[in-house]
Every structure is written in C-alpha cells, then in structure tokens.
Amino acid sequence: KKYDLLFYLTDGSIFLSSAKKNILHIQSPLKGQPAQSLWGKIKLKSWDLIIYNSKFTKIHSEKNWPIKSEVVYPPVDVDKINPLKKKKYILSVGRFFGYLKDKKHELLIKTFERVKKNKEALGWSLHLVGSASGGDKDYLNELKKIADNLEVNFYPNLGYDELIRLYGESSIYWHASGYGEDDPTKMEHFGISTVEAMAAGCVPVVIGKGGLLEIVDDGKNGFLWNNLHQLEDKSLQLISNQKLMLQMSSASIKKAGNFSKKFFKSNIKRLI
C-alpha cells in the first residue's frame, strides 16, 4: 500500500495488488491467465494498465488479459552501435539452445551452402553468434559438422564489445526463429538483435513472422521471407547489387532509431 506505482513483469502469474497504481508488463504471448476464473478476474481489476513489448504479443495475449493496454517497444542501445567498414559477412545472433533448436541454425547453414553455389557469393561467410551452456556443446558440435568445409564461423558466448564490432562489420543479417512453427510462443516476440543489426547498417533478411513484421519494412529497409528459397533469393539480390545494399543499409539505420532508449524513456514517462 505504501507504493505510488508498482511495475510488474509477469510470466502469466498475477496477484491482487494494493499499490495506488499498477502496471503489468508482458513480453511474450500468454494464454489462459487470468480471465478464465472468477478469482483471476478479481485480481486483474487491481491493475490499471498492461504494457506489451510488441503488437504481436498484444494480439496473442489480450483476449486473456482484458484491461487497458499499450505497446511500448523495448529500449535498444542503438546509439552505441555504429556501422564500420563493411565486409562480406552474413550475421545471425541467437542462442545455441540444443534442446529447442529454436533459432534454426541448421537451416541457415544449409541455406548458406546453397547461396555459396552462386558465383556472386564468392568471398562471403556466415557468422553465428549466441550464448551456449555446457548442455549445448553437443548441438554446437553437430552444427560444426554440418558446416564442415563451409565458410561458417561460430561465436559461442561472444563478449558484447566483440558483438558490436561484428554488427558493424557485417553486411546482411539473418533471422529464422518461427520458421515452420504455428505456435506464437515459438516466434520472435519482438526482435532486439534485428534492431541492433540494423543500427549498424546490417541489412535484415528475416522471417516474416512475429514481432519482426513491426521492425522490417519489406523492400525498404530489409527483406522479409516466408520460405528458404526466398531467404536465398533475397540475400543474393543484396549480394549482387551494391547500390541496393547501400540504400537498404542507410534505411535500416534510420528505422532502428525508432527503437532507441530515448523513445522508450519518453513513452514510459508519458504513461507514468
């Protein structure tokens, strides 16, 4: 009761709050809570607002959370990320999670193998960055075998400064989370790494699902794809057309600014 404002990040659980004002924050599609029970509805009445991290999350959650809500995109530290001298790098950032394999690394490697068969792709390499625990070691080794004799580099648990440099040097950014999936929880709920790449002028070629649809304007600051043939084709369009690459790189930097800490701070202060 002593608090003027309570801001609560929920995983689907909820409680009856007695603070003067109460805001819930939801970061992924949540079903089954709390509107399906009388007690859940009572607890929900103590909350004034829900903040979602994307329109995608909101659409797939709001039926079960029927109170006033707004979308506030996550703050991305775009001011610290800058383009460097570009190299023939395709970059993808996502955890090497051996249990779920949700970042679809194997599909990216096999697509890269097909891309490399085109003479335009001479000198290009694929760079895979992500956190990895001891339990992911077998998965990493499996991926390295698949990538054998290909120009694929792996960076498990890469430091932030090194990642910033790699963003700056890379020309194309790939993202495939959600490919072949119908469950919204298995898609990218927003896409912070895509925004980080765009801030560095790394042109996104990402799957047209989830929160990525709110980040990339297809054909303007990057490409969206729905199948692996499109991923290959759109990547080769960029590789073979330097003018297009430069135009989209510039546009991607501009779009990334919409997700800066400055905009986030302004939106949160407005709501509070």
Secondary structure as UniProt FT lines:
FT   STRAND          5..9
FT   STRAND          21..26
FT   TURN            35..36
FT   HELIX           38..44
FT   TURN            45..46
FT   STRAND          49..52
FT   HELIX           55..59
FT   TURN            60..61
FT   HELIX           62..64
FT   STRAND          69..71
FT   HELIX           78..80
FT   STRAND          89..93
FT   TURN            98..100
FT   TURN            102..103
FT   HELIX           105..115
FT   TURN            116..117
FT   HELIX           119..121
FT   TURN            122..123
FT   STRAND          125..130
FT   HELIX           134..136
FT   HELIX           137..146
FT   TURN            147..149
FT   STRAND          152..156
FT   HELIX           160..169
FT   STRAND          172..175
FT   TURN            177..180
FT   HELIX           184..186
FT   HELIX           192..199
FT   TURN            200..201
FT   STRAND          203..207
FT   HELIX           210..214
FT   TURN            219..221
FT   STRAND          222..225
FT   HELIX           228..239
FT   HELIX           242..256
FT   HELIX           257..259
FT   HELIX           261..271
//
